[in-house]
Every structure is written in C-alpha cells, then in structure tokens.
Amino acid sequence: MWYYSEMISEAKKPKILYIITKSNWGGAQQYVYDFATNLDKNRYDIAVAFGEGGTLKTKLNESGIRTIQIPFLERDINIIKEIRSFFFLVSLFVKEKPDIIHLNSSKIGALGAFAGRLTGVKRIIFTAHAWAFTEDRAIASRGAILFLHWLTVLFTHKTIAVSEKTKKELVWMPFVAHKIEVIHNGIAPIHFLDRGSAKKILGIDEEPLWIGTISELHQNKGLDFLIAAIVELKKDPQPLPPFKVMIISDGEEKKNLEELIAKNSLTESVFLKGYVADAKIYLKAFDICTLTSRKEGFPYFVLEAGQAEVPLLASAVGGIPEAVHQLESGILVKTGNIKEIRDGLKILILEKDRRTSLASALKKEVEKSFTLDKMISETEKLYK
C-alpha cells in the first residue's frame, strides 16, 4: 500500500515546462536555471525548452534537468520560422501535457502563450524581464511590439514583472492590470573566490585600483558611456590614484568597443576580458563595480555586486533604484550622463571609506530583500 501510494503521488506531480528563446547565458537564462535547479523535484516534474543551444543547455544537462530543443526558434525575426516554431510548440504541449508553462523572453512569450491557450494548458506564466518596446526604435516598431506584449499578457494567467518599473511600463494598458505581479529577482549565496585568488585568475595586477563590470557587449549595456567617462577621468586636473577597467563578457558590440578603446588611447587602461565562466565568483577582485546601462529590468549583477560587498555605480534605469538607494547603498546616475558617471567614479576612487559604507549597505539590502528562496516562494504561489 505504501509503495502504491508513492506511485500515485509521483504520478500526480505537476509538470512545469520552462521555455526561453535562447540558451546562451544572461539574466533571463540564469532565472530559468535557478528555478529549474532549485524547485523541489519531489513536488514537480521539470523540463526546459529553448531554441538556440548554448551555456544554459550545458549547465542544465550537467544538473540532470531534461531539456528540449525547439527547431527554428531564434532571436532574429523570421515569419516562416516563427510559424514553424508555433506549430512545434502546439505539438509539444499536446505531447508533454504540462500543467504549467513558464515563458521567458518576448518572442517565446507571445508564441508560447497563444499556443498554451490553444492547447488548454492549465497555467500560463510569463516573466517580463524587460519590455522590448522601451528600446530605442522607430515609433511604428515600438507600437507593434507594445501591442504584441499586451496580447502576450492577455493570454497568460499571470505575468511576472521583475520590478515595479517594469510593471508600470505596461500596467496602463486595458484589461491587464490584474494579471501583472511584481516579483523581484533573487539570488542564492555565492561562493566568491578571495580577492587574491580572483585577481590572479583574471590576470589583474595587485597595485592599481580596478573598476569592473560583467556586462554583455550590447548597446543596451551602455559600455560606451563608461568608456567616455574614463576618457574624462583621465583628463581630470586633480591627481587620481592609478586605476584600470575590466569588462567581462562578450557580444555583438565587441568590435565597436575595441575601436572606441583604441581611438581614445585606452588600450592600457580598459580591457575587454571576454566571456568568463561563472564570472560572478571573481567580483571580489574589483574595488568598484559599474552598470551604466541604457535599459534594464532588474539585473542580477546589482545583487551579485552587493553580495560580494563591492561598491556600485549604476544607471538609474529599470528596477535598479528599487535595490540601490542613492548615496546610501550605491551611486545612481542618469542614463548616458557622462559627467555624472565621471563624478561618481571619482568619488569612489578617492574615498575609500565611502566605498566601504556603500558596499556594506548594499550587501545588507540584498541579503534581506533579494534572496532566491523569496523569489521562488512568491512565484510558486502563482503556479497554484
């Protein structure tokens, strides 16, 4: 009887299918990975589906999570491929019979929500990490994307906004206010390398002060703003302690950034490190962290820098001000304001005590309000 009841319990486990467009590694992929690997496997049957393969697929397979490849699904828009991806999703939902689909990224949100409704999926959840219509695009393009996002939310049972700012950007649209819930991203305790070991592995000299960021080389990350501010700092008449900058990650803007660094004679001061696996564990190598983005939802990097107890300068965009309080737990700057970035960095370079107090305050805030357990617990309530 005991064995029989265990079999029944196993059979009744809700099946959750997480779906994301790309399987590279970024904030949305970390979000999917954290859920897939931290939800109780005794309570849920979990699988992850995605289009293009990459780091996420590798990490999930290493963790024993079942993965499903979606043919034709990729980031760039292609109508024929979108239609084929849609019908694959319909077939997948009929075959898998998931109780819950949890969609991530704009494209799969629209395709997956419609396919889920068509096939009668009981619970459709979409996480809006950010809205594509807030990017710098032509008005017609932004309008079309806004409409698609609105339809996506309409087709879901609940949509998670990763910040209050993200919610406000769409909640004004008709018939969707009751569907959108704010659940901030959260992180588990990170096992950082000590400062000396991290510096050695990254190839960082011991003497200069180091400014660091983990930012995809994408226009949205505003790395050109950071470089422009460094140019201005180098011209500052006030003597500053020696400092260098390291940018960790890769992306489509690599060539443009390399040219910008060379043009401004910064090849000995600003370094593009490229992709580094589990880069966050090296954050203690840096004296200052930056995130000078044009656009964000609620970036993990802010939480990682906080947990590493490294002072942060960041753009006041998206949900960043919901975690970082101006001059209390970090320095916030207007997006693209080179003078504010320069002045903020100058303060952090010159004032060691300020660096210490800001970093300590952000660490306390992250450990109190932005934990992985809290994020998962609040999300599980939406699954029911």
N, C-alpha and C positions, 0 to 999 in steps of 0.2 A: 504493500500500500504506500509506504514512504517513497519507494522508487517511482511508483506510478504518479504520485502527486508531484514529484520533482520534474517528471517528464511533462506534465500538464503545465507547470509553472514555466518551464523552459519554452514550451510552445507558445505561451501567451506573452512572451516578452515583446514589447512594442519595437517595431523595426524603424530605425531612423536612417534616412539616406541624406547625407550632406552632399551638396553639389556646388561646384565652383568652376568658373570658366578655365582658368589657367592653373597649372600645377608648379609654377615657379615658386619663389619664396618671397613673401611680402606680408603686410599686416593681415590681409584677408586670409591668406594661406595659413598663417600662424593661428588665427582664430579657429579655422576649421580643424587644424591639427590638435589644438588644445582641447576642443570638445570631443573629437573622435578618440583621443587617447586618455581622457580623464573622466568621462562619464562611466558610471558603474556598468561593467559588462555583464554582471549578473542580472541587471534590470533592463538592459537594452541590447538589441541586435543592431550593430552599427556597420555601415559601409560608407564609402566616399566615392563620388563620381566626379570626373573632370574631363576637360578636353585635352589640351596640350600637356604632355608629360613633363616632369621636372623634379625639383628637390622635394616638393610635398609628397609626390608619389613614392619616392625613395624612402623618406622618413616614415611614412605610413606603413609601407611594406615591412620596414625594419621593426615596427612596433606591433606587427601582426594584425593590422587593420585591412580588411578586404577593400580593394579598390576596383573601380570600373572605369574604363576608358570610353569617352563619348566621341565617336568619329565626327569629323568635320567641325567640331566646336573649337573656335579660336577667337582671339581678341578682336581682330580686324573684322569689319562688317563685310559680309558676302551673302546676298539674299538667298542664293541657291543653297549654300552651306547652312544658313540659318533654318531653312525649311527642312533640310535633311536632319539636322540636329533635333529639331522639334519632333519629328516623327520617331526618331530614335528614343527620345525621352518618353513619348507616349507608350512605345513598345516596352521600354524599360520599366515604367510604372505598372503596366499590366502584368509583366513577368514577376517583378520583385514584390509587388503589393506592399509598399511601405506604408506604415501608419502615419509617419511624419516625414515630410521633406523639408530640409532647412537649406535655403538657397542663399548664395553669396556671390556678389558682383552683379553689375547692372544687366548684362546680356542674359546670363542664366536666370536672373530673377524674372525677367519678362517671359522667356521661353518656358521656364520650369513652372511658374505659377499658372500659366494658361494650360499647359499640359496636365498639371496636377488637378485643376478643376475639371478638365475634360474627362479624366480617368477616375474621378471620385476619391482622390487622396483625402484622408480624414483631416489632416492638419498640415497646413502650408505656412511655413515661417520664412520670412525673408529678412536678412540683415543688411541694412543700408550702411555700409562703411563710409560712404560719401556719395554725393549725387553728381553725375556727370554733367548735368545742366548748369552747375555752378562754375564750370571751367570756362576759360576764355575762348568762346566760339562765336560763330555768326548767330545773329538773333534767331533766324529761321531754324538753325540746327538746335539751338538751345530750347526753342519752343517744342520741337518734335521730341526731343529727349525728355523734357518735362512731362509731356503727355504720356510717353511710354512708362516713365516712372510712376505716374499717377495710376495708370492701368495695372501696373505690377502690384501696387499696394492694394488696389481694389480687389484683385484676385486672391490675395493672401488672406489668411485668417488673422495673422498678426505680423506686423513689421517691426523689427527692432532697429531703432536709431542709436548709434553708438555715442551720441552726445545730444544735449539739449539743442545745440546749434543745428545739428543735422535734422532734428525733428522740426524745428521752426521753419526750416527751408521748404518743407512740403506740407506741413500740417494745415496750412491755409486753404489747400485745395478741397473741393467739395467731397463729402462722404468718406473721408479717410481719417479724420481726427481720432476717432475711437479705435482705429486699428494700429496706431503707432505708439510703441512703448520705448522709453529710453532705458537702455542697459549699457552702462559704460564698460569698455574693455577692462579686463583684469589680468594680472599675471601671477604665476606661481613664484616662490622663492628661487632666485637664480644663484647658481654656484659659480660665482665670479673667480677668475684667477687673481692672485695677489698682484699688486702693482708691478713688482719687479718681473715676474714671470710673463705678465701680459705685455709689458714693454719689449721684452726680449723676443717673444714670438712675433710681434708686429714689426720688429726691426726699428723700434723707437729709441732715439738717443736719451740718455738719462738727464742731461742738463737742461735743454730748452723746455719752456712750458709748452704743453701740447693741447691744442684745440681739436676736438674730434667729433665726427658725426657718422651715423650709419644711415645713409640716405640713398635710395635708388637714384641713379643718374637720369633723372627725368625732369622735364621743365617744371612740373608741379612742385618739386622739392626746393626750388629757389636757390640752388647752389651758386648760380651766377651772382646773386645778391651777396652771399657770403664772400665770394672772391672779390667783388667790388669793394666790400667793407675792409678786407685785408689790404687791398691796394691803398685805401685811405689811411689805414693804421700805419702802414709803412712810411707814409708822408708826414705823420704826426710830429710836430716840433718837440713835444715832450719825450724825453728818453724813456723807452719801454724795455722791460726785460725781454730777452730773446724768446721768440715763440714760433711754433710751426703748426701746420694744419694737416690733419689726415682725414680723408673722405673714404669711407668703407662702403663698398657695393659696386655694382656695375649697372649699365643701362644704355639706352639709345643716345643719351647726350654726352657720352664719353669723349668723342672726337671734338665736339664743340667746347667742352670744358678744358680739354688738353690745349686747344688753340688759345683759349682765353687765359689760361695759366702762363703759357709761353709768351703771349703778346704783352703781358704785364710783368714779365721777368720774375715770375714767382716759382720757377721750377725747383728752387732750393728751399722754398717755404711752404708750398701747398702740394700735397701728394695724393694722387688717386690710387688707393691701395687695391681696388678691385674687390671681387667677391671673396668673403672670408666666412667659412662655415661657422655657425653659432657665434657670430661676431659679438653678440652682446656680452659674452663672458669676459671679453677683453676691455670693458669700459673703464675699469679702474686704472688703465694706463693713461687716461686723459685727465687733464686738470680742469677743462671746461668742455661742455658739450653744446652743440648748436643744432637747431632745426629751423631754418629760415624759409619755410615753405610758403608757396603761393596758396595752396589748398590742402586741407587735411580733414579727416573725420575725427578720429580720436586715436592718435598714433601711439603704438606700443613703445616707440623709442623714448617718449617722455617718461613713461613708467619705468623703463629699464634704466635710464639715466638716474632717476630718482632712487631706485632700489640700490644702484651702485654708489649712491651718495656723491655724485659728481654734479657741480652747479650747471644750470641750464639757461641758455639764452634761446628763445624761440619766438616765432611769429605768433601774433595773437589771432590765429585763424582756427576755424572749426571748433572742436571741443578742447583745445589746448588750455584756454583760460579757465575751464572747469576743473582742471587739475593743478595748474600753475597760477599762483596768485602774485601779482606784480609786486616786486621788491620784498616779498615775504618768503616765497619759495622758488623764485626764479626771476628772470628779467624777460619781459614781453616787449616786442617791438611791432610796429605797424608793418604790414606786408610790403616788402620792397623798399622800405625806408633805409637807405644805405647809411645815413647819418646816425639813425637810432641803433642800427646794428654795430656800427663802429664805436659809438659812445658806450654801448652796453658791454661790448667786448673789452674796451679799455678799462672800464670799472672792474671787471672780473680779472683782468690781467694784473692790475695794480693792487687790488685789495684782497689779500689772502683771507683775512677774517670774514669779509663779505662772502667769498666763495664758500667758506666752511658753513656759515649760518644758513645760506640759501639752500645748500645741498642737504643739510640736516633736516630742514623744514620739509623739503620735498620728499625725502625718504619717509618721514613720519606720515605724510599725507597719503603716499602710495600704499604703505603697509596698512593703513587704517581703512581706506576707501576703495582701493582698486585691486582687489585680490581675485585670483582665478576662482576660488571657491564661491565668492559672492556672485560673480558673473554667471557661473554655471547654475547656481541655485536659483537665481532670478529668471534665467532662461528656461529651466525645467518647468517652472510654473506655467509658462506659455505652451509647453508641449502637451499639457493635460487638457 
